[in-house]
Amino acid sequence: MITLCIPARIASTRLPRKVLLDLGGKPVVQHVWERAKQVKQANRVILLTDSEEVATVARGFGAEVVMTSPDCPSGTARMASVIEEVPGEFFLNVQGDEPFIQPALLDGLISRWKETKCPLVTAVAKIQTTERLLASSVVKVVRAENGAAIYFSRSPIPHLRGIDPAEWVAHRNYWVHIGVYGYDRKTLASYAQLTPTELESTESLEQLRFLAHGLTFQTVVTDYHPVAIDTPEDLEIARKMIASW
């Protein structure tokens, strides 16, 4: 069984209550759920929240809801905390503020797991500009020849010796991490036992906890670039996108 989970918290410092804000006549999280329901290989779609208000709204548009603790620091932790209540061999994590997530990408992650049986899968896209390559807010990924993720970093990696960084994207492929994840059941169930690591805290990237503990990510290449809603400006961009459809 393939289970798709949508962690959706109401507490957000930059944009309070963002998952419930209106986007084209529907709450943001409903757009995520509707796209998740289009994933052909997912057997079940579950919304995870610590908010009764979010749960009530979600049940109103037909979502299955599982309540979680407000103490969960991340979507992964929220999923791991209820794994005994949720069946599945493989779990997808789609954040509740990603209203434009592509169902085909999520099916691609499932297919990649079926092909490789890798404990973790995630998505990457090609970085096209020097500005994005050098931005610390853009998480970069180095990939092995077989598509496995070797490392994630806020720094541009690898370093191209003897070449001006402004020209790096013209000399090789650089990859940005797209923050959707898939986990096999064993890996997700063991998450609570994976202690935080120096790499994770140094870069402030939770995926480095898995790598530091010897687990492996496979990657799926996509042309999807997220339009996550983290600020009022993001919400206005999303509203314009919806209105243009």
N, C-alpha and C positions, 0 to 999 in steps of 0.2 A: 504493500500500500504506500502511495505517495501522498504526504500531507503537506499542504501549503499553509503556513502560519503568517498572520499579519499582526505583529506587535503594534499596539496603538495606545500611547500614553497621552493623557490630557495636559500634563504639566510640561510646559515648554518655556524656557526663559526668554528666547528671542521672539517667539510668536505664540503667546498663550492660546491654548485650546485649538491649536491649528488643525487637528484632525477633524474637528467639527465645524470648521469655518466653511461658509458657502462657496461653492465653485460650480458655476453654471446651474444653480438650482438644486445641487446635492451637496452633502458634506464631503470634504476631501476624501475621507476614508471610504466612502461608498464607491468612489471612482476606482480606488485601489481594489476593493473587493470585487467589483464587476469585472475588472480585467483579470483578476486572479481566477474567477469562475470560468474564464475562457481558456485556461490552460488545459490542453487536451489530456495530458498524462496524469494530472492531479486527481486523486480519488476523493479528496476532502479539503475544504478550505475553512480555516478556523481563525477567528479574530481573538487576539489575546490582549486583555486590558486590565488595569487596576481601578478603572473608573466606572462606577455604576451608570453615570450619565452616558459615557461612550457605549457601554453595553446596551443600554435601553435604545439608543439611536440605532445601533447596529442590528439589534434584533428586529427593529421596526422595518428595516429594508431587507430582512431575510437572512442575515448572517448567523452562523453558529458562533457562540461566544464562550470562551473559557476565561474565568477570572484568575488573576495572578496577584502576587504581592506587590505593593508599591515600592518595595526595597530593591527590586531588580534593577541593576545599573545599565543594562543593555538589552537589546532585542534577543540576543543569543541567550543571555541569562534568563530572560522571561520564558523563552521556549523550554530551556533545560529544566526550569523549576516545575513544569507541569507535564513532563514527558511520561510520567507514570499514568497520567489520565488520557493521553493522546496516543492512539495506535499509529503505526507506520514504520516502514523500513528506511525511508528517506524523507527528509524534511526540508522544505524551502522557507527562507526567511525573507519576506518582502515588507519593508517598512510602511507604516500607515500614512506617510506623507509623500508617497511616490505615485501620484494619480495618473501618470503617463507610462507606467511600466509596461513593457511589451510582453504579451502572453507568449509570443514565439520565442523570446529570449528565455523565459522561464521553462518552456518545454525543452529548449536547447540545453539548459543546465541539467534537467532530468535525464536527457539522452546521454549527455557526457558522463554522468554518474553510472548509468547502465552499461556504457561501453568500457569504462575504466575501473568501476567499483572503488574509486578513490574516496577516502573518508570525507573529503571536503571539495566543493566546487564553487567557483565564483566567476565573475565576468570581467572582461577587460575590453578597452577600446583604444584605437590608435590616437596618440597625441599629435595634433596637427600644427601647433604653434609653439614658438619659443616661450611666449608668455605663460602658457599653461604648463609647459615643462618645468619652468623655474618657480612656479607658484607653490608655496608650502601647503596651501589648502588643497592642492591636487595630489592625490596619493598615487605614486608610481609603482609599477610592478615589473620585476625582472622575471622572464620566463625561460625555462629550460627548453631544449629541443623538442621534448615530448609534450610541451604545453604546461608542465607543472610550474607553479609559482615558486621561485627561488627566494624572493624577498619582496617586501612592501616597504616603501619609504616616502617621506615627504620631500626628500632630496631627489634631484635628477640623477638616476643611475641607469646604466653604468656611466662613469666618467670617460669621456673621449680625450685621451691625452694628445696634446698638441693641436687641438682644434678649438676654435672660438665657440663657447657655449651657445652663442646666437646661431650657430650653424649646425648644432647637433641633430636637430630633427631632420635635416637634409641628408644625414649620413647613415642613420639607422632607425629602426622602429623603436619608438618608446610607447609604453602602454600605461593608460590610466586605469585605476581600479574602479569598477562599477560595484557599488556596495550591496549586491544581492548575494545571498549565500545558500548553499545546500549542504546538509550534513547527513551522514548515515546515522542510524539510531545509536550505535555504540559510542560514536564520537560525541554526539549531543548529550547522551546520558552521562558521559564522563566529564562534562565541562566543569561541574562544580569542584571536581578534584584537581583540575588544572590550575595551579597557583599562578597568580600574576607574575610577570617576568620583567626583567630590566628593560629588554627591548620594547615591550609593550608600553611601559611607562615613559621611556625616553622619547619615542615617536608619537605617543598617544594614539596607538592603533591596536585595537583589540585583536585583529587577525594575527598579529605577531605572537600572541600567546600560543596559538596552535603550532606555528612553525618552531618556536623555541622549545616546545615539548615534543618535537620530532614528527608531527603530523604533516600531511601533504595536501596541498590544494591542486586540483586541476582547474584549468581556465577555459572559458568559452569566449571567443572573439565576437564582438557585436559592434554595430554602428549606433547603438542607443546611447544617448548621453542624458543623464537624469535631469529632471526638472523638479527636484525636491523642494518642498515648501518650508523654508526655515525663517523667512523674514517677510514683512509686509510687501516688500518689493517683489519677492518671489511669487507671492499670492497674486499680485497684479499682473505679472507676466503670465501666470497660469490662466487667469481669467480671460486675458486677451487671446490666448491660444484656444481656449474652449469656445469663445465667442466667434472665432474665425472658422470653426468647423461647420 
